[in-house]
Amino acid sequence: MKFGVLTGGGDSPGMNAFIRAVVRSTINLKSSTSIWGVIDGWAGLRDSNFRKMTKRETAGIGHSGGTVLGTLRVPELKDNVDMQEGIALNLHDNFFDYLLLIGGNGSLAAAAVLDKIIKEKGYRTKILVTSGSIDNDVCNKYGFSVGFYSAIDKSLEMLEWIRDTASAHRRVYIVKSMGRESGYLPFFAGISSGAEHVILPNEDVNFEQLATLISERDRDTRIIVSEGYHHFVEEIRATLEKIFEKRSIKNEIRTVDMGYFQRGGKAEVKDILLASWLGYSMVKHAFEYGDSGFFTTYNAGQQPTFIPLEKAIDSNETNNMQVSQQLLDFANALM
């Protein structure tokens, strides 16, 4: 047998732990199976850029951030049928029995398209997918995305740094966070750090009320803004400054972007264990000649939930894009 391993979309902490688990599980469980890394994600599949992997190449990478295989976005893959068919043929012609993939929504959608083409053409490759996304926005009704907890941990660290300066200078900090449509990352970062308010995507913000909250604070205020919110942080700053001037609120406002710092750095233990367990479970599934599908779970050691790819891409059925009212009530109780 011949396996491929791919990291797709934006990198997330834990991807290297997944690579390590896939490579070592493949070699240790059935040494006659070769395992090949796809270089630079979807670009590597397009260009047939593969490298044979050994256990030595995965030594010491389990906790490191990023991805040793690389990941380049190929946005034209979404609509380019010729490219889709070419990639499916590349997998077949290179004798891959299974492609094991970790990535976000775009990677899941691409995998589902390729799997459909492969089945229609009668090609050999099956595709196994799990979620690597700091936004926790892929099939989250069934489990957490690899990288989510690491990104929360990085956010907490940065928000504590910001608190120190905000308190020293009696400032308001408007902090931009990654988290596009779902808002889970800024929301949980806000709860963990005790931030005073989190602006979620599509939220209708009462800025007068927000100004009142700030005026009642003693020394510091941190307002986290989701990447997917429809106003830039500088626009929010300008709006609040106008209200402050009208109401004689003296606090100075600064803005900061946590951005790519949230996804960088080493993976936390939760993500290392989860990614490793999922990689191992997917390899076992492949050795049992299982079909293509999506894998997710809450904890290492728990039987992964297996979802057919055609169901996994139905976000309405598998995903809660909005933070639930139950969680919002929880956050409000902590204010």
N, C-alpha and C positions, 0 to 999 in steps of 0.2 A: 504493500500500500504506500501511497504518497500523500502527505498532508502539506497544506500551506497555512501560514499564520499571517494575519494582516491587522494593522492598527489603522483605523480610518477616522476622518473628520478631525475635529480639534483634539489635541492631546489631553489626557486626564491622568492624574496620579493613580497608579495601579496598573497601567498598561504594560509596564515592564514586568510586573509580577505575573500578569497573564501570559506574556510571551514565555517567561521562564517556566511556568507551569505546563504550558502546552508542549514546549520542546522536551522538557525532562520527563513528563508523563509518557509522551510518545515513545521516546527512546527506552525508558525503563520498563514499560509495560509490554512493548513489542519491538525489539531492537531491529527487526527486519524492515520496519516502516521508516521511510526517510521523511524528514520535516524541513521545509523550506520557508524562509522568511520572505515576505513580499516587501521590497524596498520602496519606501515613500508612499505607502498606502495605495489608493486607487490609481495613482500615476504608475506605480509599479505593475499593477495588473494590466493596465493599458499597454505598457511597453514591454511586458514579459521580463521584468527585472526581478529575479529571484536569487536568493543566496541560501545554500545549504547550511542548516544550523546544527551546532553541536552543543553538548552540555557545557563545555568550556566557555562558549560565547555568552552563556547566560549567567555565568558566575558573578555574584555580587550586584546584580541589577534589580533584585526584587523590590527594594525600597526606593529606588531612584525615580525621579520624575521624568516627564517627557516620554519618549519612546525610542529605543535604540534602532528600530526599523525605519523610523521616520514616517511622516504623514503629510502628503501634499493634497490639497483639495483639487478636485476636478469638476467644477460646477457644470460644465457642458455635458457630463455623463447623464444628468437628469433627463435631458430631452433628446440626446443624440442616439438614435436607435442603432446606427451603424457601429458606434463605439460600444454600445451595450452588447451587441451580437459579437463584436470582435473580442471583447473581454471574455465572454462565455466560451468562445472558441479557443482562446488562449489557454484557459483552464483545462479544457478537454485535450487539446493538442499537447499540453505539457504533462498529461497523465496524472493530474491531481484528482484523487478520490474524494478528498474533503478540503474545504477552505474554512478555517476557524478564524472568526473575525470579532474584533471588539471596536465599537464606535458609537456614534450618536444617531439621531433621527435620519440624517441623510444617508448614512452607511446602511442602516436597516432598510430604507426604501430601495437603495441600489441593489442590495442583496436579494430582496424580494423580486425585483425585475429580472436579475440575472438567473435566479432559480427558475422562474417561469420560462425563460428562453431555453435554459438547459433542459428542462423537462419536455418542452415542445420539440426540441431538436434531437432528443434522445442522447444527449451528452452524458458523460460519466460523473461529473463533479456534484457533490452535495455541499450545501453551505450552512454552517452553524454560526449563530450570531449571539453576542451578548452586549450589554450596554456599557459603554465607557463615556460618561458625560458628567461634567461638574454641575450641570443644570438639573439633573435628576428628572429628565423629561422624556424618558423612553420606557414605555410599558411600566410606569411606576405604580400601577395598581397591584403589581405582582412582586415588586422588590425594588431595591435601591440601585442606582447606577454606580458603577465603579468610578471612584474619584470624587463623589459627592461629599463624603465625610472629610476627606483631605482638604477640599476647598473650603468647607466650613471652618476647619481648624486654622487654615491660613488667614481667613477673614477675621476670625476672632483675635488672632495675634495682632493683625494690623489695626483693628478697631480699638484694641487696648492701647496701642501706641498713640493713636489719634486722641483717645480720651485724655492721656497725660497732658498733651499740649493744649487741648481744648479747655481743660480744667485750669491750667496755669494762666491762661489768657482770657478766661470767661468767653470763649468763642462758641459759635455754632458751626459745626462741620456738616456739609452736605456731601455724602460719600456715595459715589457711583459704584455699583456692584454688577458683575456679570449675572446673567439670568434673564433670558429674553422673554419668551412667552409664558414660562411657568412661574418664575419668581421664587422658587423654592430656596435657592441658594441665599439671596438676600434676606428672605424671611427667617430662615433658621440661623443665619449669621446674626440677625438682629436679636432673636431670642437668646442666643448663646452669650452675646456680648452685653445684653441689657440696653441696647440702643433705644432711644426715645420714640422713634417712629420709623417704619419701613414703608416706602411707597412702592406698591406692587404694579405690575403691568395692568393697564386699563382701569386703574383706580381713579375715582373722582375725588380729588383732594380738596378739602376745605382748608385753604391757606390761612384764613382768619383764625380758625380754630388751632391750626398748627402754630401760629404766632403766639397765641395765648399760652399754649403748652410751653413754648420756649421762654416766655416772659416769667413763668412761674418756676423755672429752674433756678438752681443756685449758681452753679459755675459752668457746667458744660452741657451741650446738647449734640447728639449725633443722629442725623437723619440719613438713612440708607435709601438709595434710589435704584430701583431695578433698571437694568440695561434696556428692558423693553418698554419702559414708561415713555409716553409720547412727548415729553418736554425734556430738554437738556438740563443738566445740573445748573448751568449758568442762568438759564431762564428761571429756574426755581429760585435761585439766589436773588435775581432781580425782582421777582414778585414779592419775596419776603422782605427785601430791603425797603420797598415802597410802603409795605404795611408797617414795618418798624419805624420808618420816618413819620408816618401819619400818627402812630400811637406812642411815639417817643420811647421806643424800646431800644436800648443802647448796645445790645450784643453785636459784636462783629461777626460776619459770616465768611467762611472760607469753603472752598470746594476741593475735593480730592478724588482721584479715580483709582480704586483698588485693582480693577481690570485684570491684566494678565498675571499679576502677582498671585491671584487666587488659584490659578491652575498650575503654577510652577512649584518647584521644590519637591522634597521627598514625599512619598505616599505614607499615609498614616496606617496603623496596624489593621484597622477595620477594612480598609480598601485592599491592603496586601493579602489578607486572608480571604476576602471575598473573591478577588480576582484569581487567586491561586486555586480556590475550590472550583470556581466556574471553569477555568481552563482544564483542570483535571477531569471534571464531570463531562465536558464536551469531548475530550479525547476518548473516554470510556464509551460514550454514546457512539462515536465513530467506529470504534473497534467492534461494536455490536451491530454495525451496519444500519444504524438508525437513519431516518430521513432528515432532510433539511429542517431547520427550525430555530427559534429564539429561546435562549436560556436566561432565567433570572431567579434570584433567591434573596432572602433577607440576611441569612447568616451562613458562614462556613459550617459544613456538616449537615445542613438542611438539604433535603432532596430538592434539586432545582425544579422550577416550574417550566415545562416544555410547551411552547406555543408555536403552532404552525406560522410560517412567515406571512401568509396571506391574512391571518388574524392579527399578528403582531403589528402590522402597518396600519391597522384601523385604530387610529388614535382615540376615537370616541369610545371604543370598547375597552382599550387596554391602558388608557392614560388619563390621569386627572391633571389637566394643565393649570387649573386654578387652585390656589390654596383653599382648602375646605373651610367652611364656617366653623367647624369644630376646632380647627387649629387657630383660626382667627380669635375665637372666644378664649382659647388657651393663652394666646399672646396678650390679649387685653387684660386678662386676670393678673398678669405679671407686671403690668405698668406701675 
